[in-house]
Amino acid sequence: MFQERKTSTPLEKLGEFGIIKYLTQDINYHQFSSIIGIGDDAAVLDFKENKILVSTDLLIEGIHFNLAYTPLKHLGYKAVVVNISDIYAMNAKPTQITISIAVSNKFSLESLNEFYVGIKMACKHYKIDLIGGDTSSSNFGMIISMTAIGSAYQKDIVLRKGAAPNDLLVVSGDLGAAYLGLQILKREYEVFKTNPHIQPEYGGYEYVIQRQLKPEAPNKILSIFNTVDVKPSSMIDISDGLASEVLQICDMNNLGCRLFEGKLPIDPQTQLACEDLQLNPSIAVLSGGEDYELLFSISLKDYEKIKYQDYFSVIGYMTYLEEGAKIITKEGQLVSITAQGWDAFLKHA
């Protein structure tokens, strides 16, 4: 992972404003819309004729992440991805973020800097600007609150509502890998707790672990839509498991759907990890979560425009409400779709 830190500076040595100055001293901006950023009481943005989109997420240690197997640099990067994927899900371009964190006294200045290194890496990669935030103390580990800001022309914005019967259901990328990565990390952590001298066995699982610790947002999807001249009729990011997101699309549009189990896009390494852990790959896709890919519907007439896009997989279609939300198994059985993915108010190990 990372080299052991040689120094450990207590946060109280710098104080709140000193910490902020240290962590944000080398921030560079990528967006013309960022007029005033860190350093004033509020940021100033200018989006001209574009509409502004805003999304906020909360990440809490022990609920959303475990620092025993989540490097802080990866966590910073992932926190950005978690937020900007919501902007991409509106067919919009993320432009700025703000981030507020509360940490306990177990964190040093150097450890917080690692977290911010990950944030800055993500900002550079996605060309977004960190324009503000806050820091505070916490009695319960680390709490992260991030807000993502984006922009789009009114005509380009896609909502969850807008799908019609017979629209095709399509997903980007592959699904289920992040969930399998989490299961591998948890397995090796339990082994470590029993015997700290045993080295974790991650060989052959690099892809699924990366999808869990350092996911990527579907940033190329906007350019694909523009290139093939397709605007989805509805869209949502896949953060809580495919089944949950499909049901939300159905609910928002008062429709049913049909998914085809045999069409779910699953990476070969995800398949192998499922065999190792004796898990059903389809269940991992439907209930796993944290893929941060996009689920969208398109008109049937647009199929010819996307059918050669390797990044997209047509997995089903929308039906009328009375037909229900169901998946057709590989054996040809019709099974109701149920959401068993992530729920922030359920107990999590």
PEURJO-V645997 format. One line per field, one symbol per residue. ss: DSSP state (h for helix, s for strand, l for the rest). phi: phi as a letter, one per 30 degrees, with the letter a starting at -180 (. if undefined). burial: + if it has 16 or more other C-alpha atoms within 10 Angstrom, else -. Layout:
ss=???
phi=???
burial=???
This chain:
ss=lllllllllshhhlhhhhhhhhhllllllllllssslllllllsslllllssssssssssslllsllllllhhhhhhhhhhhhhhhhhllllsssssssssssllllshhhhhhhhhhhhhhhhhhllssssssssslllllsssssssssslhhhlllllllllllsssssllllhhhhhhhhhhhhhhhhhhlllllllllllhhhhhhhhlllllllhhhhhhhhlllllssssslllhhhhhhhhhhhhlsssssshhhllllhhhhhhhhhhlllhhhhhhhlllllsssssslhhhhhhhlllllssssssssshhhlsssslllllssslllllllllllll
phi=.cddddbbcddddciedddddddcdcdccccddddbbdkcdadbbbchdddccbbbbbbbejccabddbbedddddddeddedddddddcibcdbbbbbbbbbdddccdddddeededdddddddchbcdcllabacbcbicbbbbccbbbadedcdccdckdbeiddcbbcibbjddddddddddddddddddbdddddcceicedddddddbdcddddddddeddchbcedaaadcccjeedddddddddchbcabccedcddbdeddedddddchcdedddddcdiidhcccbcbdedceddcdcdddcbdcladbdeddicbccdddjdcbddbdbddbdccdbd
burial=----------+-------++--++----+++-++--++--------+----+++-++-++----------+++++++++++++++++++++++++++++-+++----++++++++++++++++--++++++++-+-+---++++++++++++----+++++-++++++++++++++++++++++++-++-+-------------+-+++++++++++++-++-------+++++++++++++++++++++--+++++++++--++++-++++++------+++++++++++++++++++--+---+----++++++++++---+++++--------+-++++-------
